[in-house]
Amino acid sequence: MSSQRGNVKRSRPQKYKNSMAFRNNLHDQSQKTKKLNAMVVGGLCAHCKSVIDWKIKYKKYKPLSQPKKCVKCEQKTVKQAYTMMCMPCARTADVCAKCGKGEEVVTPALTPAEEAARDAELQQELKFMSERQRRTFMRKGGDIDGMPSAVGNTEDSEDDNSNDSENEKVLKNPDNVSDGASVVKDSKSTENTQSEDIDQQNNLGEKEDMAAGIDNAAEKCEQLSI
């Protein structure tokens, strides 16, 4: 930028640049950040969508704590932050839900039928998952793309099924469990008795050695006295 009066135009690029791009989930692995990154922004024009995407990318997005009042239907049906009308009203008026202009909507919002179909598909996926996969799914905040295929039999599901079958066998035949426990107890008792017998034999051998040593010492003393 020149020091000439009135010259506010700069031709050079910025002096300091970041070597790496900013990532909102580099040090923040919270469920809130995961849900915001997976959120589908719909019912907005191109400019408003870019604004919302920028807020999400640089951690400036603040979700609503409670629904807001729509400017069209005057009901508290606005659930998406930074918008002034609900999605049904914006879809009916064919305008952007944020700025209210009649521009082309880039990403149309999901209809109630599509939302119901999506929920049904999600429930079906959860139904075919094993307990371990279901817990992993809930721990990752509902990211179904990162989960393995639930329809095929994975190693985890096979392990879970084998454990479940073993537990069912135990519940059905408790006598077998008691028999196995008694066998284990009997084996332990026999081991204990064997160890006790060995200790007794060792003690007897030591006593015999001591008695023999005493006899030898007595004989030597008698010979010396003679």
BALOBA-1460 file (C-alpha; in Angstrom, 3 decimals):
// residues 226
<rec num="1" residu="m" x="0.000" y="0.000" z="0.000"/>
<rec num="2" residu="s" x="1.376" y="3.381" z="-1.002"/>
<rec num="3" residu="s" x="1.630" y="6.353" z="1.335"/>
<rec num="4" residu="q" x="0.062" y="8.530" z="-1.362"/>
<rec num="5" residu="r" x="-3.050" y="10.303" z="-0.163"/>
<rec num="6" residu="g" x="-6.229" y="8.529" z="-1.220"/>
<rec num="7" residu="n" x="-4.438" y="5.393" z="-2.430"/>
<rec num="8" residu="v" x="-6.054" y="2.542" z="-0.461"/>
<rec num="9" residu="k" x="-5.519" y="-0.198" z="-3.008"/>
<rec num="10" residu="r" x="-2.966" y="-2.885" z="-2.231"/>
<rec num="11" residu="s" x="-1.537" y="-5.107" z="-4.924"/>
<rec num="12" residu="r" x="0.653" y="-7.444" z="-2.851"/>
<rec num="13" residu="p" x="-0.691" y="-10.561" z="-1.090"/>
<rec num="14" residu="q" x="-0.894" y="-10.801" z="2.664"/>
<rec num="15" residu="k" x="2.405" y="-11.000" z="4.509"/>
<rec num="16" residu="y" x="1.689" y="-13.820" z="6.972"/>
<rec num="17" residu="k" x="0.025" y="-17.027" z="5.841"/>
<rec num="18" residu="n" x="-0.819" y="-20.209" z="7.693"/>
<rec num="19" residu="s" x="1.066" y="-23.300" z="6.597"/>
<rec num="20" residu="m" x="-1.866" y="-25.547" z="7.575"/>
<rec num="21" residu="a" x="-5.595" y="-25.015" z="7.198"/>
<rec num="22" residu="f" x="-7.750" y="-24.678" z="10.300"/>
<rec num="23" residu="r" x="-9.577" y="-27.807" z="11.443"/>
<rec num="24" residu="n" x="-12.374" y="-27.509" z="13.956"/>
<rec num="25" residu="n" x="-12.014" y="-31.115" z="15.121"/>
<rec num="26" residu="l" x="-8.228" y="-31.271" z="15.452"/>
<rec num="27" residu="h" x="-8.232" y="-30.838" z="19.238"/>
<rec num="28" residu="d" x="-11.985" y="-30.925" z="19.840"/>
<rec num="29" residu="q" x="-13.509" y="-34.403" z="19.615"/>
<rec num="30" residu="s" x="-16.733" y="-33.522" z="21.434"/>
<rec num="31" residu="q" x="-20.145" y="-34.806" z="20.379"/>
<rec num="32" residu="k" x="-21.305" y="-31.246" z="19.675"/>
<rec num="33" residu="t" x="-18.590" y="-30.677" z="17.064"/>
<rec num="34" residu="k" x="-19.253" y="-34.058" z="15.450"/>
<rec num="35" residu="k" x="-22.970" y="-33.329" z="15.161"/>
<rec num="36" residu="l" x="-22.325" y="-29.873" z="13.678"/>
<rec num="37" residu="n" x="-19.918" y="-31.299" z="11.088"/>
<rec num="38" residu="a" x="-22.458" y="-33.977" z="10.140"/>
<rec num="39" residu="m" x="-25.395" y="-31.552" z="10.045"/>
<rec num="40" residu="v" x="-27.112" y="-31.024" z="6.675"/>
<rec num="41" residu="v" x="-27.863" y="-27.320" z="6.122"/>
<rec num="42" residu="g" x="-30.999" y="-27.032" z="3.974"/>
<rec num="43" residu="g" x="-33.543" y="-24.481" z="2.796"/>
<rec num="44" residu="l" x="-30.960" y="-21.720" z="2.160"/>
<rec num="45" residu="c" x="-29.642" y="-19.827" z="-0.833"/>
<rec num="46" residu="a" x="-26.013" y="-20.068" z="-1.954"/>
<rec num="47" residu="h" x="-24.825" y="-16.995" z="-0.013"/>
<rec num="48" residu="c" x="-26.574" y="-17.917" z="3.248"/>
<rec num="49" residu="k" x="-25.363" y="-21.504" z="2.989"/>
<rec num="50" residu="s" x="-21.765" y="-20.313" z="2.609"/>
<rec num="51" residu="v" x="-22.202" y="-18.124" z="5.713"/>
<rec num="52" residu="i" x="-23.512" y="-21.052" z="7.795"/>
<rec num="53" residu="d" x="-20.778" y="-23.361" z="6.487"/>
<rec num="54" residu="w" x="-18.138" y="-20.774" z="7.461"/>
<rec num="55" residu="k" x="-19.575" y="-20.529" z="10.981"/>
<rec num="56" residu="i" x="-19.503" y="-24.317" z="11.360"/>
<rec num="57" residu="k" x="-15.988" y="-24.640" z="9.931"/>
<rec num="58" residu="y" x="-14.439" y="-22.019" z="12.218"/>
<rec num="59" residu="k" x="-16.434" y="-22.926" z="15.365"/>
<rec num="60" residu="k" x="-18.581" y="-19.791" z="15.354"/>
<rec num="61" residu="y" x="-21.891" y="-21.631" z="15.019"/>
<rec num="62" residu="k" x="-24.131" y="-21.424" z="18.103"/>
<rec num="63" residu="p" x="-27.139" y="-23.773" z="18.051"/>
<rec num="64" residu="l" x="-30.494" y="-22.706" z="19.442"/>
<rec num="65" residu="s" x="-31.234" y="-23.644" z="23.025"/>
<rec num="66" residu="q" x="-34.996" y="-23.526" z="22.309"/>
<rec num="67" residu="p" x="-37.155" y="-23.005" z="19.185"/>
<rec num="68" residu="k" x="-37.649" y="-19.461" z="17.891"/>
<rec num="69" residu="k" x="-40.811" y="-17.847" z="16.587"/>
<rec num="70" residu="c" x="-41.352" y="-17.970" z="12.825"/>
<rec num="71" residu="v" x="-42.059" y="-14.635" z="11.096"/>
<rec num="72" residu="k" x="-44.642" y="-16.285" z="8.822"/>
<rec num="73" residu="c" x="-46.759" y="-18.566" z="10.992"/>
<rec num="74" residu="e" x="-45.987" y="-16.816" z="14.314"/>
<rec num="75" residu="q" x="-45.285" y="-20.191" z="15.946"/>
<rec num="76" residu="k" x="-42.190" y="-21.396" z="17.746"/>
<rec num="77" residu="t" x="-41.186" y="-23.797" z="15.000"/>
<rec num="78" residu="v" x="-37.755" y="-22.437" z="13.987"/>
<rec num="79" residu="k" x="-35.240" y="-25.078" z="15.073"/>
<rec num="80" residu="q" x="-32.286" y="-24.081" z="12.888"/>
<rec num="81" residu="a" x="-30.066" y="-21.246" z="14.116"/>
<rec num="82" residu="y" x="-29.626" y="-17.996" z="12.119"/>
<rec num="83" residu="t" x="-32.931" y="-18.481" z="10.260"/>
<rec num="84" residu="m" x="-36.062" y="-16.367" z="10.619"/>
<rec num="85" residu="m" x="-38.716" y="-18.781" z="9.367"/>
<rec num="86" residu="c" x="-39.422" y="-22.465" z="9.702"/>
<rec num="87" residu="m" x="-38.766" y="-24.895" z="6.882"/>
<rec num="88" residu="p" x="-42.430" y="-25.602" z="5.983"/>
<rec num="89" residu="c" x="-43.129" y="-21.855" z="5.583"/>
<rec num="90" residu="a" x="-39.921" y="-21.318" z="3.587"/>
<rec num="91" residu="r" x="-40.783" y="-24.284" z="1.369"/>
<rec num="92" residu="t" x="-44.326" y="-22.988" z="0.824"/>
<rec num="93" residu="a" x="-43.166" y="-19.439" z="0.007"/>
<rec num="94" residu="d" x="-40.193" y="-20.740" z="-2.035"/>
<rec num="95" residu="v" x="-37.754" y="-18.355" z="-0.352"/>
<rec num="96" residu="c" x="-34.545" y="-18.637" z="1.657"/>
<rec num="97" residu="a" x="-35.217" y="-19.357" z="5.318"/>
<rec num="98" residu="k" x="-32.411" y="-17.017" z="6.451"/>
<rec num="99" residu="c" x="-32.580" y="-13.902" z="4.279"/>
<rec num="100" residu="g" x="-36.155" y="-14.310" z="3.003"/>
<rec num="101" residu="k" x="-35.202" y="-13.573" z="-0.613"/>
<rec num="102" residu="g" x="-36.766" y="-15.449" z="-3.469"/>
<rec num="103" residu="e" x="-33.471" y="-16.791" z="-4.779"/>
<rec num="104" residu="e" x="-32.724" y="-20.330" z="-5.829"/>
<rec num="105" residu="v" x="-32.422" y="-22.690" z="-2.892"/>
<rec num="106" residu="v" x="-29.187" y="-24.656" z="-3.188"/>
<rec num="107" residu="t" x="-29.939" y="-27.439" z="-0.707"/>
<rec num="108" residu="p" x="-33.663" y="-27.943" z="-0.200"/>
<rec num="109" residu="a" x="-34.743" y="-29.022" z="3.258"/>
<rec num="110" residu="l" x="-36.002" y="-32.535" z="3.849"/>
<rec num="111" residu="t" x="-39.738" y="-33.038" z="3.760"/>
<rec num="112" residu="p" x="-41.472" y="-34.769" z="6.697"/>
<rec num="113" residu="a" x="-41.863" y="-37.898" z="4.568"/>
<rec num="114" residu="e" x="-38.137" y="-37.925" z="3.761"/>
<rec num="115" residu="e" x="-37.261" y="-37.397" z="7.426"/>
<rec num="116" residu="a" x="-39.543" y="-40.294" z="8.409"/>
<rec num="117" residu="a" x="-37.968" y="-42.525" z="5.747"/>
<rec num="118" residu="r" x="-34.500" y="-41.575" z="6.955"/>
<rec num="119" residu="d" x="-35.409" y="-42.364" z="10.563"/>
<rec num="120" residu="a" x="-36.883" y="-45.715" z="9.506"/>
<rec num="121" residu="e" x="-33.708" y="-46.566" z="7.595"/>
<rec num="122" residu="l" x="-31.613" y="-45.648" z="10.620"/>
<rec num="123" residu="q" x="-33.724" y="-47.826" z="12.908"/>
<rec num="124" residu="q" x="-33.381" y="-50.712" z="10.445"/>
<rec num="125" residu="e" x="-29.590" y="-50.315" z="10.447"/>
<rec num="126" residu="l" x="-29.545" y="-50.278" z="14.246"/>
<rec num="127" residu="k" x="-31.686" y="-53.411" z="14.306"/>
<rec num="128" residu="f" x="-29.119" y="-55.422" z="12.322"/>
<rec num="129" residu="m" x="-26.167" y="-54.164" z="14.396"/>
<rec num="130" residu="s" x="-24.653" y="-56.115" z="17.240"/>
<rec num="131" residu="e" x="-24.574" y="-54.654" z="20.738"/>
<rec num="132" residu="r" x="-20.934" y="-53.617" z="20.379"/>
<rec num="133" residu="q" x="-21.557" y="-51.896" z="17.039"/>
<rec num="134" residu="r" x="-24.650" y="-50.175" z="18.434"/>
<rec num="135" residu="r" x="-22.693" y="-48.767" z="21.368"/>
<rec num="136" residu="t" x="-19.922" y="-47.606" z="19.045"/>
<rec num="137" residu="f" x="-22.524" y="-45.933" z="16.848"/>
<rec num="138" residu="m" x="-24.025" y="-44.057" z="19.806"/>
<rec num="139" residu="r" x="-20.580" y="-43.121" z="21.117"/>
<rec num="140" residu="k" x="-19.597" y="-41.601" z="17.763"/>
<rec num="141" residu="g" x="-22.681" y="-39.419" z="17.775"/>
<rec num="142" residu="g" x="-24.731" y="-41.292" z="15.191"/>
<rec num="143" residu="d" x="-22.165" y="-41.286" z="12.359"/>
<rec num="144" residu="i" x="-23.401" y="-44.295" z="10.411"/>
<rec num="145" residu="d" x="-20.895" y="-43.744" z="7.572"/>
<rec num="146" residu="g" x="-17.981" y="-44.622" z="9.831"/>
<rec num="147" residu="m" x="-19.564" y="-47.883" z="10.964"/>
<rec num="148" residu="p" x="-18.908" y="-51.258" z="9.273"/>
<rec num="149" residu="s" x="-21.640" y="-52.974" z="7.337"/>
<rec num="150" residu="a" x="-24.160" y="-54.354" z="9.808"/>
<rec num="151" residu="v" x="-25.795" y="-56.804" z="7.386"/>
<rec num="152" residu="g" x="-22.678" y="-58.949" z="6.923"/>
<rec num="153" residu="n" x="-21.450" y="-61.127" z="9.778"/>
<rec num="154" residu="t" x="-18.322" y="-59.400" z="11.102"/>
<rec num="155" residu="e" x="-15.883" y="-60.861" z="13.602"/>
<rec num="156" residu="d" x="-17.349" y="-58.794" z="16.437"/>
<rec num="157" residu="s" x="-20.857" y="-59.962" z="15.706"/>
<rec num="158" residu="e" x="-19.651" y="-63.576" z="15.536"/>
<rec num="159" residu="d" x="-17.921" y="-63.198" z="18.901"/>
<rec num="160" residu="d" x="-21.040" y="-61.645" z="20.403"/>
<rec num="161" residu="n" x="-23.216" y="-64.413" z="18.996"/>
<rec num="162" residu="s" x="-20.883" y="-67.104" z="20.351"/>
<rec num="163" residu="n" x="-20.866" y="-65.470" z="23.782"/>
<rec num="164" residu="d" x="-24.650" y="-65.194" z="23.732"/>
<rec num="165" residu="s" x="-25.009" y="-68.869" z="22.773"/>
<rec num="166" residu="e" x="-22.655" y="-69.920" z="25.581"/>
<rec num="167" residu="n" x="-24.605" y="-67.850" z="28.077"/>
<rec num="168" residu="e" x="-27.851" y="-69.408" z="26.883"/>
<rec num="169" residu="k" x="-26.376" y="-72.906" z="27.321"/>
<rec num="170" residu="v" x="-25.325" y="-72.067" z="30.847"/>
<rec num="171" residu="l" x="-28.773" y="-70.748" z="31.676"/>
<rec num="172" residu="k" x="-30.483" y="-73.787" z="30.188"/>
<rec num="173" residu="n" x="-28.191" y="-76.394" z="31.828"/>
<rec num="174" residu="p" x="-27.098" y="-75.133" z="35.248"/>
<rec num="175" residu="d" x="-26.375" y="-78.747" z="36.326"/>
<rec num="176" residu="n" x="-23.445" y="-78.883" z="33.926"/>
<rec num="177" residu="v" x="-22.008" y="-75.780" z="35.522"/>
<rec num="178" residu="s" x="-22.318" y="-77.281" z="39.013"/>
<rec num="179" residu="d" x="-20.721" y="-80.546" z="37.791"/>
<rec num="180" residu="g" x="-17.824" y="-78.633" z="36.298"/>
<rec num="181" residu="a" x="-17.348" y="-76.677" z="39.511"/>
<rec num="182" residu="s" x="-17.352" y="-79.907" z="41.560"/>
<rec num="183" residu="v" x="-14.755" y="-81.450" z="39.217"/>
<rec num="184" residu="v" x="-12.534" y="-78.419" z="39.672"/>
<rec num="185" residu="k" x="-12.907" y="-78.615" z="43.455"/>
<rec num="186" residu="d" x="-12.066" y="-82.358" z="43.443"/>
<rec num="187" residu="s" x="-8.945" y="-81.782" z="41.369"/>
<rec num="188" residu="k" x="-7.806" y="-79.030" z="43.733"/>
<rec num="189" residu="s" x="-8.391" y="-81.255" z="46.798"/>
<rec num="190" residu="t" x="-6.368" y="-84.127" z="45.250"/>
<rec num="191" residu="e" x="-3.514" y="-81.742" z="44.469"/>
<rec num="192" residu="n" x="-3.531" y="-80.506" z="48.068"/>
<rec num="193" residu="t" x="-3.441" y="-84.055" z="49.488"/>
<rec num="194" residu="q" x="-0.570" y="-85.022" z="47.171"/>
<rec num="195" residu="s" x="1.448" y="-81.994" z="48.248"/>
<rec num="196" residu="e" x="0.798" y="-82.809" z="51.932"/>
<rec num="197" residu="d" x="2.001" y="-86.418" z="51.432"/>
<rec num="198" residu="i" x="5.194" y="-85.204" z="49.786"/>
<rec num="199" residu="d" x="5.857" y="-82.796" z="52.662"/>
<rec num="200" residu="q" x="5.350" y="-85.571" z="55.236"/>
<rec num="201" residu="q" x="7.760" y="-87.880" z="53.383"/>
<rec num="202" residu="n" x="10.382" y="-85.128" z="53.266"/>
<rec num="203" residu="n" x="9.997" y="-84.497" z="57.004"/>
<rec num="204" residu="l" x="10.396" y="-88.227" z="57.799"/>
<rec num="205" residu="g" x="13.521" y="-88.422" z="55.673"/>
<rec num="206" residu="e" x="15.039" y="-85.440" z="57.481"/>
<rec num="207" residu="k" x="14.256" y="-86.977" z="60.898"/>
<rec num="208" residu="e" x="15.879" y="-90.297" z="59.887"/>
<rec num="209" residu="d" x="19.001" y="-88.468" z="58.709"/>
<rec num="210" residu="m" x="19.193" y="-86.568" z="61.983"/>
<rec num="211" residu="a" x="18.830" y="-89.810" z="64.017"/>
<rec num="212" residu="a" x="21.573" y="-91.498" z="61.980"/>
<rec num="213" residu="g" x="23.867" y="-88.526" z="62.550"/>
<rec num="214" residu="i" x="23.242" y="-88.635" z="66.299"/>
<rec num="215" residu="d" x="24.044" y="-92.381" z="66.426"/>
<rec num="216" residu="n" x="27.297" y="-91.861" z="64.530"/>
<rec num="217" residu="a" x="28.312" y="-89.083" z="66.903"/>
<rec num="218" residu="a" x="27.559" y="-91.275" z="69.939"/>
<rec num="219" residu="e" x="29.701" y="-94.141" z="68.555"/>
<rec num="220" residu="k" x="32.622" y="-91.778" z="67.944"/>
<rec num="221" residu="c" x="32.357" y="-90.451" z="71.511"/>
<rec num="222" residu="e" x="32.433" y="-94.011" z="72.933"/>
<rec num="223" residu="q" x="35.493" y="-94.889" z="70.864"/>
<rec num="224" residu="l" x="37.299" y="-91.783" z="72.070"/>
<rec num="225" residu="s" x="36.426" y="-92.507" z="75.690"/>
<rec num="226" residu="i" x="37.805" y="-96.079" z="75.365"/>
